[in-house]
Every structure is written in C-alpha cells, then in structure tokens.
C-alpha cells in the first residue's frame, strides 16, 4: 500500500456560527446537517477505514465496542462494561442487552465475536503489523472468520473475551478505531470474510443509510438504538453531497485548506498549515512487496522528488529546518 500525503491540504473548512445557532435551536423541529465532501464513500466495509470519506460516512452507522473519540475518555457503545487481567493479556467485554441492528436482529455476543474474528482473519491474510490481530492467542488456528480459536471467544452470559500473547494496555484505543466496528453477519461471507455488496450495510449504530448515490449519501437517525446515550437534541438527518452547487448551502465543507470559502459566514477549522509532503510505503515488511527491496524504495524516493520538482514545488531534502545551525541536506 502506497499513500502520498500533502499535509497542508488535509484540513476542514467548517461550521459557520450562523449554522450552529440555527441547527441547535430548541424549537422541536428535526435538525438536519448538510455536508459537502468532494470525495464520496465507495464501500461500507470497515476495512476501508483508512479512507477519510469512510470516517465521514460510517462513523455513526457502524458502532464499535467502545469509543475514545473524545480524547482521554473511553465510553462503552456496544459494550456496557469491560475488565482486564492484571497482566493486560485478557480483556472481557459485557455486551449490552436489547440493542439491535437496524433490521431488528440482536447484536449478540456471538455476532460481536464473529465480526471481530472476520476483521482479524483478513488482517492476518494481509500480513498486518497493526499490533492487534497478530497478537491474538492461537491466531494460527483462525483459518476463517467462523473458526473457533482461543483469541476471541464468547459465552451465553453476554461476554466477549479477547486473549493476547502479550500485554496490550492500549487495546481500548485500538478497538475504538472504526475498522473494528461491529458488522452484521449477513454483510460478509462467513468463510472468506469478504464484504458481500460494497454499497450495502446493516447499521449497528445510531444512524442508518437511507440513500446512497454517486453524488449523495444520506443518513437517518434510528429511533431504536441507545436513545438514552445520545444528545438531547440529535441531528435527525445527515446528508453528504459531492456537488459544488451545494457549497453555499452546506453547513460543513470537508476539503483542502486552499479551497476558497463559499461565503463570509464560514470559518476555517483545522490544524496548523504545513508544507510537508511525504510518501508512506506501508507494505515494505511484506515478503512479496516490491517495497521490500531497498533499491526499489530508493527508486520510489527519487521518482517522488522528481515529480515534486516537476510540479514546481520548492523542497528541502533535510529532515530538519535548514535554518538550524549545522544542518545540511542529504544527497
């Protein structure tokens, strides 16, 4: 996998004060949010979570065991509570009773375990070094998502247990990431783990997908999912559009920092602007990857620099600012 990042572009052109005041008015009417994003979602499979378009579209559709999206605060979603062994190699999660997928099926411990095994199985196939699946106890026995193996088990008392080969004190943070969201068993093949239909998903979270076209993606709030654990005035409808004709109407615009603002009521929300551009070659550790070869990685680096020069980008080849004394560029 090869990603090229231009970090000064990955920022949010965001909420206007007017939009916030309007959408939060306690008048009893249904609240709606219109978001413009020039990159449409292309698959409901949580394995595609590296794409930010997936975060925007499915973060509220597919629910994880726990959430740490409020930094420093772990909140149970599918799991109502959890415990960890003293050596931090065994984590047990109590699955909430009475919560259901959008089609009415129970989000049972069996379904949760199967969903986690499916993700772990595919990550194992890919030779993942993400720090979770490869550390599962007995991972060699996971030959399909339906396999019984000691790394992920469940019981009729409502618990799902994860057993690891080494301590993982930050497992909650890992499981909070959308890739490990709980999915319905009907959405993937129980033997191969492959997602059945890219643009179909059974919601396990607060929202369901109502419409999915080439230019529009609409979510509707579910009235039957954890109603006591959401905002007292929730947004009832979220629509993500890819057509610039909505720029003046959008409450939020996700895009690049150099996009022009559509109006004076919009204000830029994002991190500090940066001029860093880099290549991430994530498959270098896999034996069949062309990036495993040092010479190939050097050729890739050379081609990257040449492409940047051809685009007119001014570059420094130093890892540190050249204004620092004693710093020189490498050749």
MIDO-197098 format. One line per field, with one value per residue (C-alpha): residue in one letter; y, z, x; residue number from 1. Coordinates in Angstrom, 2 decimals, decimal comma, padded with zeros to 5 digits. Example, Ala and Ser with C-alpha at 12.3 -4.5 7.8 and 13.67 -1.06 7.14 Angstrom:
<atoms>
res = [A  S] $
Y = [-004,50  -001,06] $
Z = [007,80  007,14] $
X = [012,30  013,67] $
n = [1  2] $
</atoms>
This chain:
<atoms>
res = [X  X  X  X  X  X  X  X  X  X  X  X  X  X  X  X  X  X  X  X  X  X  X  X  X  X  X  X  X  X  X  X  X  X  X  X  X  X  X  X  X  X  X  X  X  X  X  X  X  X  X  X  X  X  X  X  X  X  X  X  X  X  X  X  X  X  X  X  X  X  X  X  X  X  X  X  X  X  X  X  X  X  X  X  X  X  X  X  X  X  X  X  X  X  X  X  X  X  X  X  X  X  X  X  X  X  X  X  X  X  X  X  X  X  X  X  X  X  X  X  X  X  X  X  X  X  X  X  X  X  X  X  X  X  X  X  X  X  X  X  X  X  X  X  X  X  X  X  X  X  X  X  X  X  X  X  X  X  X  X  X  X  X  X  X  X  X  X  X  X  X  X  X  X  X  X  X  X  X  X  X  X  X  X  X  X  X  X  X  X  X  X  X  X  X  X  X  X  X  X  X  X  X  X  X  X  X  X  X  X  X  X  X  X  X  X  X  X  X  X  X  X  X  X  X  X  X  X  X  X  X  X  X  X  X  X  X  X  X  X  X  X  X  X  X  X  X  X  X  X  X  X  X  X  X  X  X  X  X  X  X  X  X  X  X  X  X  X  X  X  X  X  X  X  X  X  X  X  X  X  X  X  X  X  X  X  X  X  X  X  X  X  X  X  X  X  X  X  X  X  X  X  X  X  X  X  X  X  X  X  X  X  X  X  X  X  X  X  X  X  X  X  X  X  X  X  X  X  X  X  X] $
Y = [000,00  003,38  006,68  010,17  012,89  016,64  017,56  021,21  020,13  017,80  020,35  021,27  024,31  024,29  025,40  028,91  030,44  031,04  027,36  026,31  028,67  027,65  023,89  023,94  025,94  024,05  024,56  020,89  020,62  017,90  019,01  018,41  018,73  019,18  018,38  018,91  016,45  016,15  012,53  010,12  006,91  003,83  000,90  000,20  -002,35  -001,18  -002,47  000,66  002,90  004,34  006,47  009,64  009,50  006,35  008,17  010,83  008,36  005,46  006,62  006,89  003,93  001,22  001,13  -000,11  -001,92  001,25  004,78  007,07  009,73  012,12  012,19  010,68  009,39  005,79  005,24  001,92  001,65  -001,99  -002,97  -001,68  -002,56  -004,35  -005,80  -006,59  -009,10  -007,93  -008,88  -006,98  -010,01  -010,80  -008,31  -009,16  -007,06  -007,26  -006,80  -004,62  -006,45  -005,36  -003,49  -004,44  -003,99  -001,86  -004,97  -005,99  -008,75  -008,74  -007,51  -010,65  -011,75  -014,33  -011,63  -009,39  -012,20  -013,17  -009,55  -009,22  -012,58  -011,53  -008,40  -010,36  -013,08  -010,64  -008,66  -011,95  -012,74  -009,35  -009,86  -006,98  -005,45  -003,21  -004,64  -006,38  -009,38  -010,82  -010,77  -012,86  -016,12  -019,07  -016,84  -019,72  -021,57  -018,75  -020,21  -018,50  -015,96  -018,87  -020,67  -021,41  -020,24  -019,03  -015,45  -014,37  -016,27  -015,54  -017,07  -017,19  -014,86  -011,98  -011,66  -011,50  -012,15  -011,27  -013,17  -011,95  -013,30  -010,15  -007,29  -004,65  -001,78  000,34  -002,21  000,05  002,75  000,23  -001,12  002,42  002,78  002,33  -000,66  -002,75  -001,62  -004,37  -005,52  -007,78  -011,40  -011,12  -008,37  -010,57  -014,12  -016,29  -018,42  -015,86  -012,69  -010,77  -007,95  -009,02  -005,76  -002,66  -000,19  -002,12  -002,19  -003,11  -000,39  -001,29  002,33  005,43  006,10  004,04  004,68  005,92  006,84  006,18  007,54  008,73  012,29  011,98  009,96  010,38  009,10  008,92  008,78  005,46  005,74  002,29  002,46  003,68  006,60  007,38  007,69  010,40  014,18  015,51  017,32  014,93  015,63  013,58  013,67  013,99  014,37  014,24  015,65  015,81  018,54  022,02  023,61  022,97  024,93  027,99  025,89  023,43  023,63  021,98  021,58  018,99  019,82  021,32  024,38  026,16  025,83  029,24  029,92  029,99  032,85  035,20  033,12  030,19  029,95  027,64  024,85  022,69  022,11  024,32  024,65  022,62  022,33  018,73  016,28  012,67  009,12  006,31  002,87  000,69  -002,71  -002,69  -005,51  -008,00  -010,51  -010,22  -006,43  -004,54  -002,03  -004,68  -004,02  -001,14  -000,32  -000,10  002,21  004,45  004,48  005,39  008,22  009,55  009,43  011,21  014,04  014,40  014,59  017,28  019,30  018,97  020,34  023,43  022,56  024,12  021,44  020,85  017,37  017,86  016,22  019,37  023,06  024,27  027,42  025,26  025,52  022,53  021,07  020,15  018,34  014,73  013,73] $
Z = [000,00  -001,02  000,20  -000,70  001,73  001,35  004,95  004,42  002,40  004,89  006,84  007,38  006,06  008,64  010,50  010,31  013,56  011,89  011,02  014,60  016,08  013,56  013,87  017,68  018,09  020,55  018,52  018,34  014,61  013,20  012,91  009,62  008,57  005,01  004,48  001,27  000,69  -002,69  -002,03  -001,97  000,11  -002,06  000,32  003,63  004,62  007,84  006,34  004,16  007,23  006,21  003,75  005,48  003,34  005,28  008,61  007,47  006,14  008,57  011,96  013,19  011,18  012,46  016,22  017,97  021,30  022,91  021,78  022,55  020,02  022,95  023,74  027,10  027,72  027,00  026,57  026,08  022,96  022,05  025,32  028,52  030,63  030,47  032,60  032,10  033,71  035,80  033,03  030,47  028,18  028,63  028,06  028,60  027,32  028,60  025,59  026,16  026,22  023,99  021,34  017,75  014,20  012,04  010,67  014,18  014,75  018,17  018,47  020,36  021,80  019,00  016,34  018,02  018,21  014,56  013,44  015,32  014,03  010,47  010,73  012,43  009,77  006,89  008,66  009,21  005,50  004,67  006,99  009,19  011,70  013,23  016,68  017,35  015,17  015,12  018,93  019,35  021,21  018,79  015,71  013,62  014,23  012,69  009,19  008,51  010,31  011,61  013,20  016,90  018,43  021,89  020,84  020,59  022,44  023,70  026,18  026,83  029,83  027,43  027,46  024,62  025,65  023,77  024,73  023,68  023,53  025,07  027,24  025,33  027,72  024,84  023,44  024,15  021,99  019,17  019,38  019,28  015,70  013,11  011,47  014,46  014,37  014,73  011,50  010,79  009,88  006,73  005,32  004,84  003,82  006,92  005,21  003,29  005,23  002,01  002,12  000,00  -001,54  -001,36  -001,05  001,37  005,15  008,11  010,72  014,19  015,38  015,80  012,09  009,08  005,42  003,73  000,32  -001,47  -004,98  -006,93  -005,65  -002,39  000,81  003,34  006,93  009,12  012,90  014,30  016,93  018,31  019,26  022,62  022,80  026,34  025,22  022,61  022,52  023,83  020,50  017,99  014,32  012,60  009,06  007,72  004,02  002,47  -001,07  -003,67  -005,89  -005,59  -006,34  -002,65  -001,43  -000,41  001,37  003,19  006,96  006,75  003,95  004,15  001,81  001,37  003,11  -000,20  -001,27  -001,46  001,20  -000,25  002,00  004,83  007,41  007,03  009,14  008,67  011,25  011,13  012,30  011,67  008,00  006,96  003,83  004,49  001,63  002,08  000,82  003,16  001,82  004,29  002,70  002,99  005,59  003,43  001,66  -001,71  -001,70  -004,24  -001,43  000,49  -001,78  -000,56  -004,14  -005,11  -002,20  -003,29  -006,84  -005,47  -003,43  -006,48  -008,61  -005,86  -005,68  -009,46  -009,53  -006,85  -008,73  -011,97  -010,22  -009,21  -005,52  -003,62  -001,50  001,09  001,48  005,15  007,88  009,95  009,14  007,26  009,40  012,23  012,61  011,35  009,34  005,71  003,07  002,27  -001,29] $
X = [000,00  001,37  000,00  001,17  000,18  000,19  -000,46  -001,26  -004,29  -005,97  -007,96  -011,60  -013,38  -016,07  -019,12  -020,37  -021,56  -024,93  -025,28  -024,51  -027,09  -029,72  -029,24  -029,23  -032,42  -034,68  -037,88  -038,80  -038,19  -035,99  -032,38  -030,59  -026,96  -025,70  -022,02  -020,09  -017,25  -015,59  -014,59  -017,57  -017,57  -017,04  -017,56  -019,26  -016,61  -014,84  -011,59  -011,67  -011,48  -008,11  -010,07  -011,35  -014,51  -015,35  -014,99  -017,44  -019,98  -019,94  -018,67  -022,27  -023,60  -021,24  -020,72  -017,55  -017,34  -016,00  -015,25  -012,32  -013,24  -013,50  -009,79  -008,92  -012,44  -013,43  -017,16  -018,92  -021,05  -021,79  -020,07  -021,63  -018,58  -015,24  -012,49  -008,82  -006,47  -003,53  -001,08  -003,25  -003,34  -007,04  -009,84  -013,52  -016,43  -020,00  -022,30  -025,36  -028,67  -031,53  -029,52  -030,20  -029,03  -031,29  -033,05  -034,12  -031,55  -029,91  -026,34  -025,42  -022,07  -021,89  -022,35  -019,76  -017,21  -017,80  -017,35  -014,05  -012,83  -013,67  -011,51  -008,70  -008,81  -008,44  -005,70  -003,89  -004,20  -002,72  000,23  -000,89  001,51  -001,12  -000,41  -003,74  -004,60  -001,09  -001,05  -004,21  -003,71  -003,84  -004,06  -002,66  -005,97  -008,01  -008,45  -011,79  -013,99  -016,08  -013,12  -013,10  -009,83  -008,78  -008,01  -011,67  -014,41  -017,93  -020,33  -024,06  -023,69  -023,15  -019,35  -016,83  -013,23  -010,04  -006,90  -003,48  000,07  001,50  000,16  -001,83  -002,60  -003,94  -006,39  -009,38  -007,84  -007,33  -010,87  -012,23  -010,98  -013,72  -012,04  -013,13  -016,77  -019,34  -020,95  -023,93  -023,05  -025,17  -022,94  -019,87  -019,05  -018,58  -015,90  -013,84  -014,64  -015,23  -017,79  -020,76  -022,01  -019,80  -022,67  -024,85  -024,57  -026,77  -026,41  -025,15  -025,02  -027,17  -027,77  -028,80  -028,06  -031,23  -029,80  -026,52  -025,99  -022,97  -023,41  -025,33  -025,17  -027,98  -028,16  -031,26  -031,27  -032,51  -035,22  -034,44  -030,76  -029,39  -031,77  -030,60  -026,97  -027,25  -027,59  -030,90  -031,43  -029,85  -029,40  -032,10  -030,76  -027,22  -026,63  -023,15  -023,04  -020,29  -021,71  -020,17  -023,53  -024,33  -021,29  -023,30  -025,94  -023,67  -023,34  -019,90  -017,40  -014,67  -011,83  -008,40  -007,10  -006,56  -010,21  -011,90  -014,51  -018,05  -019,12  -018,24  -020,12  -017,71  -014,62  -011,66  -011,33  -008,22  -004,70  -001,72  -000,87  002,14  004,25  005,29  004,76  005,75  005,34  004,27  005,15  003,28  003,89  007,69  007,70  005,77  007,97  006,17  006,03  008,16  008,80  010,73  013,69  015,86  016,78  013,10  012,41  015,29  013,90  010,48  012,01  013,86  010,69  008,79  011,32  011,32  007,54  007,55  010,16  008,18  005,11  007,07  007,20  010,08  011,71  014,35  015,82  016,59  014,55  015,13  014,70  017,77  017,86  019,20  022,96  024,91  022,01  022,69  020,65  021,37  022,22] $
n = [1  2  3  4  5  6  7  8  9  10  11  12  13  14  15  16  17  18  19  20  21  22  23  24  25  26  27  28  29  30  31  32  33  34  35  36  37  38  39  40  41  42  43  44  45  46  47  48  49  50  51  52  53  54  55  56  57  58  59  60  61  62  63  64  65  66  67  68  69  70  71  72  73  74  75  76  77  78  79  80  81  82  83  84  85  86  87  88  89  90  91  92  93  94  95  96  97  98  99  100  101  102  103  104  105  106  107  108  109  110  111  112  113  114  115  116  117  118  119  120  121  122  123  124  125  126  127  128  129  130  131  132  133  134  135  136  137  138  139  140  141  142  143  144  145  146  147  148  149  150  151  152  153  154  155  156  157  158  159  160  161  162  163  164  165  166  167  168  169  170  171  172  173  174  175  176  177  178  179  180  181  182  183  184  185  186  187  188  189  190  191  192  193  194  195  196  197  198  199  200  201  202  203  204  205  206  207  208  209  210  211  212  213  214  215  216  217  218  219  220  221  222  223  224  225  226  227  228  229  230  231  232  233  234  235  236  237  238  239  240  241  242  243  244  245  246  247  248  249  250  251  252  253  254  255  256  257  258  259  260  261  262  263  264  265  266  267  268  269  270  271  272  273  274  275  276  277  278  279  280  281  282  283  284  285  286  287  288  289  290  291  292  293  294  295  296  297  298  299  300  301  302  303  304  305  306  307  308  309  310  311  312  313  314  315  316  317  318  319  320  321  322  323  324  325  326  327  328  329  330  331] $
</atoms>
